[in-house]
Amino acid sequence: QVQLVESGGGLVQAGGSLRLSCAASGSIFSIAVMGWYRQAPGRQRELVARITTGYSTNYADFVKGRFTISRDNTKNMVYLQMYSLKPEDTAVYYCNLQALGRPEYWGQGTQVTVSS
């Protein structure tokens, strides 16, 4: 069984920074692709960034150059460093784990609110 717990959300002014963290329990973290998704009110959940087991990353166009995803397999942690935040980044951010042949897992989400 895998549990994902996000932290680090909050209220920040436009142009500010936040660092989200996701702690994963279970034994499959090192073989899993980890991702951050977000969902704003009235909108569908969308991919923000993803990092593979080989540390390859990909980002949604709307965060390229502003957000950085990283992982620490020794601590079962994945991070999302967010810079130059904009009001349109306001959303609930979710941690996601995908491993071949395993169920997909989601965290409970952490709220990020960017004020103008």
PyMOL commands that set and color helices and strands:
alter all, ss='L'
color gray80, all
select helices_A, chain A and resi 29-31+61-63+87-89
alter helices_A, ss='H'
color red, helices_A
select strands_A, chain A and resi 4-7+10-13+18-24+33-39+46-51+57-59+67-72+77-82+91-98+105-106+110-115
alter strands_A, ss='S'
color yellow, strands_A
deselect
rebuild
show_as cartoon
